[in-house]
Amino acid sequence: MPVGPSEGPDRRHGQLARHVFRLIGAHGVLRGDFLAIPSGWVTLLEANTLPGLSPRGNLATMARADGIGYPALIRQLMLSAFTKPAYLP
């Protein structure tokens, strides 16, 4: 689902990531890799539901940028595991 050029890039990335998250039935975290072309269109290249979990990995880096330390991140992930809906094919 490419997002049109009339919106700001950060907003478009977030909208597209949330759409994919819901579309694939993800729970927890998702890292989206995007391609933005000069015309302003943004396309999702990959949806990674298991971004690096080490203290220097992708997920910890993203959390740190949002003010969440590594111990708090791990705590949040563990708590979210208990709220995961059952898999229904």
N, C-alpha and C positions, 0 to 999 in steps of 0.2 A: 504494500500500500504506500506508494510514494506520496509525500505530502507536498502540496503546492508552494510556490515561492512567495506567497503573500504574507507569510508569517515569519517571525524571527527564528533563526536556526535552533536555539536552545529549546524553545517551545515546541518546535516541530519534532526534535529528537525525543523529547519527553512524551509527546502525544503518540508517536509511532511506537516507542518502547512499551507504553501502557497498552496500546492496542494489541501488539504481539503477545504481551504477557497474558492478557485475557483470552486471546485467540487460541493459544496453545495450552491453556489451563494451568499455567505456571503457579507456583506457590513459593513464597520466600523471596529470593533475589534473582535478578536477571541483569546481565550486562549485555547491552546491545552495541554491535559494531556497525557504524553507519558510513555511507558514502555520500558526500555532499558535492554536487557538481556546480560549476560556475553559474548556471542559470538559476540556482537556488533550490533545485529539487534535492530531496534527501531520500535515500533508499537504505533499508536495513540489509546488511550483508550477512550478519550472523546473530542469533540469539543464544547466549551462553547462560544456562541456568546453574552452572557450577563454576563461577569465576574463582580465581586463585584465593585460597583461604589462609595462606601463611601470613604472618604479620606484615610482610612486605608485598603480598600479593594484590591482585586487582581489587578484590572486595574490601580488604583492609584499607587500601589507598582511597577508594571511593568513600568509605565510611569516615575516614580521618578528615577528608575534605568537607564532610558534612558535620564535623565536630563530634564524631562518635569514636571513642578509643577502642582498641582491640578487645580488651576484656568485656566491655559493654556490647560490642558486636557479637562476640561468641555467645554471651548470655541471651541476646535478642534472638539469635538463630536457634538456640536450643529451645527457648520458649515458643518460638513460632512452629517448631516441629510438632508441638502438642495441639496446635490449632489447625493443622493440615487436614483438609477434608479427605475422606476415604476415596481411593481410586475406584471409579465406576466406568467400565469400558462402554 
